[in-house]
């Protein structure tokens, strides 16, 4: 089945890859219209998915739900994608060699991209919008719990594509819940890229097993380091926001590192602020004495992406210890420092090796929509090809075009 | 051993990664001086390698040799690298979000890069120059046949680095010929990138087995398609150059595809031109009748990267058949068309999926030095991260730096 999908995806991709930006934008305009018209149909399908998934954890349920306001935001996202510059066509690097040969790098789509995702059906809207704008075909494989939602969304896409005069196989979904198809996607020879978007287990499995090109996304063991010169109120707000505003996502903070000189003021203030949110504090020995209620933190806690209302806390000697801790336990996703000390701020930005590094802001901004990309295909935690929120550019490659008059190499 | 090398490489990389372009250029200037001073020492070491490798094939021997003129060209290459813009530092994409948070993409080195190469000791000069300029540390692993040459070259690098005030472990080599170290490099956790540069077997093994990030390079089953409107003389010169000027390299042509309408004129002219070079022509049925001496070509020939004075020949119905043949047998490296028909030329450039696509020029130009990059780390045949000759940019990634005043996400 997947080989047939790859073939028909590639066929559909050829025309879209060679089309103008306004033709691709027409598909996106059509999709915005379809989403507005069929909002209630989508919500009903999503309700069916929710009814079928009573056994999910609360945070997974939250991911699965698709409200009218979320749909409105996704429509907004498509509009942002439409307004972005065409990522295809002539790039930089045009050169004329001494022998008269001209070479230029031309940006082209990757081709056919697979996306395996879990729970969140909105991914089928935002990631696909980026694929279409960048001229790629997509094969979606959502979690079985989101089946009904994805089915309706893909119908909207196919109608939108058809109405723009293109082959609807540009967007396809594997709707059979059989898990074997995940394995087949990982080994689908010729697939240009496979992106896993979901929990750590899915991502690790795909990175380990796939024989097709993969971009690792989204495992986020993110830290906030509160330096001794931090503004306490600002630090409390940033840590609280990074932890509780959406604990089930990869850009949520999992550990707070506190400079020893400020622990006695900061930690009680943090505990006071978090009292409304049922956050469980996993504290190391030096932080426990500044907290009234906590459980003991071990290295296992520091290594964990909780994705829940748990927060690990460690008191550190200084910025150096904070940096080593992040080097040891971080996942190169998003890291933050809160400080009013210019040197420490700059040092943190330079020394930390991660996709996004914040100075006096919450880690929760690591998101394609927040970054002005209209959405994201995933958040890359690797260094090659794409880093951080993946927008249009991450979905392109280039080819070198050389035009000559018979040049040969001497 | 490799873990220690990785650690000391990372340590050395920190200072160089944070240095100015002129500090990194100083290392390169020093290296140019060392190479000039020690030219005879390098050639003597290389002679030792050649003496120890009597059993190599002629084309491998040619790769292994390092002449004074090749050293001069490598020195030139370093000079070109010095003159290139610093690939590190602030990039495009600086933005100020509505909430006042500023984000910018800053280009940074990848970190520590491993390079496994075979035979050609010059790689230890040209690839390393690009690594140093882009602020990376490198762990070199040359073929055992190039041991003495690589040893002397790495000594030159380490002296050049030391004289510029940096830690000489920036450039290290695994000089122990034990093959287990190739395996260890492929699984060296924390290595930021591993590039295999050599024959198809090495490359395939690394791509298949490595658990560290890899860029696939250099397998080149390159085609020249001679269209019916081609200038015969130009087509003969291009095919001849692409085949015989250096048959052992990845950008050499392996198959010529000839439009049926021009086969009777082109093929005899090609055979006449190649009479001096002992090229064995592997011809399909339709081309055989235009050649006086040939052997039969099978699909195996069309799939093969000969890397020798063999050339497969096939007569095709038209451009469409040529495109399908390239799609089936090509390795996404370098492909050429010879035509005076504008529509066919443009169609070929657009339709072929490869790193470099030529119109009326030899495939032999796919090379970092020819492209004005001063050399190359390898020629990427994959679509992600780097494509074609890999210069400075291919050795960088970026991080997003976000500066705020306490922003939290609503």
Interface residues (C-beta under 8 A of the other chain):
Chain A: X18 X95 X97 X101 X103 X110 X111 X192 X193 X208 X211 X213 X215 X231 X234 X237 X238 X240 X241 X242 X245 X345 X349 X350 X353 X354 X355 X356 X357 X358 X359 X360 X361 X362 X364 X365 X366 X370 X371 X372 X382 X383 X384 X385 X387 X388 X397 X398 X399 X400 X401 X402 X403 X404 X405 X406 X407 X408 X409 X410
Chain B: X18 X95 X97 X101 X103 X110 X111 X192 X193 X208 X211 X213 X215 X231 X234 X237 X238 X240 X241 X242 X245 X345 X349 X350 X353 X354 X355 X356 X357 X358 X359 X360 X361 X362 X364 X365 X366 X370 X371 X372 X382 X383 X384 X385 X387 X388 X397 X398 X399 X400 X401 X402 X403 X404 X405 X406 X407 X408 X409 X410
